[in-house]
Amino acid sequence: MVNSLQNKIEELEKRETEQANAIKSFSEILGKVMRGDMSARIDTTGWNEELAAIGVSINALIENLEFEKKEKS
């Protein structure tokens, strides 16, 4: 029982670290986009499925913004 609890704690700590790293990446990339760098993309390599889906969505949003910017030029 103790081992099971320890494993759960380790899993939660790992997940917390992954989420913190993802949030940092999201923030960095969105900051670059806000400064006009439309080439910035989130690298979701090795991310779990949930976080990768968010990263892919943000990348799609950036691509759409880039496309709109080019269309207006």
N, C-alpha and C positions, 0 to 999 in steps of 0.2 A: 504494500500500500504506500509506503514511504517512497519507494522508487517511482511508482506511478505518479505520485504528487510532484516529485522532483522533475520528472520528465515533462509534466504539464507546465510547471514553472519555467523550465528551460525553453519550451515551445513558445510560451507567451513572451518571454524576454526576446527571443529571436524575432518574433512577429513585430514586437514594439520597435526593435532596431530597424527592421526592414521598412516599417511605416515611417519612421523618422528620416531615414535616408531618402525615401521616395518624396516626402514632403519637401526636403531640402532641394532635391532635383527639380521638382515642380516649381518651387520658388525661384531658383536660379534661371531656369529656362523662361518662365513667364516674365521675369525681370528683364531678360535680354530682349524679349519680344516687345515689351513696353518701351524699350530704348530704341526700337526700330530694327532689331536684328531678326528678320523673318526667316533666316536660315537655321535658327536654333531648333533643335529637336531633342526630345527625351529619349535616352537609350534605355529600353526596358529589358535588355538582355539579363536573364537570370532572375527576373522579378516573378513573384507569384501571380497567378492568373488575375486576381482582383486588381492589384496595383498596375499590372501591365495594361489592363483594359482602360484604366484611367489615363495612363501615359499615352496610349494609342489615340484616345479621344482628344487629348490635348494636342498631340501632333496633327491630327486631322483639322482641328480648329485653326492651328497656326498655318497650315497649308491653305485653308480657305481664305484666311486673312491675307496671305501672300498673294493669292490669285486675285482677290478683289483689289488689292493695292496696284498690281500690274495692270488690271483692266482700267483703272481710273487714270493711269499714267498716259 
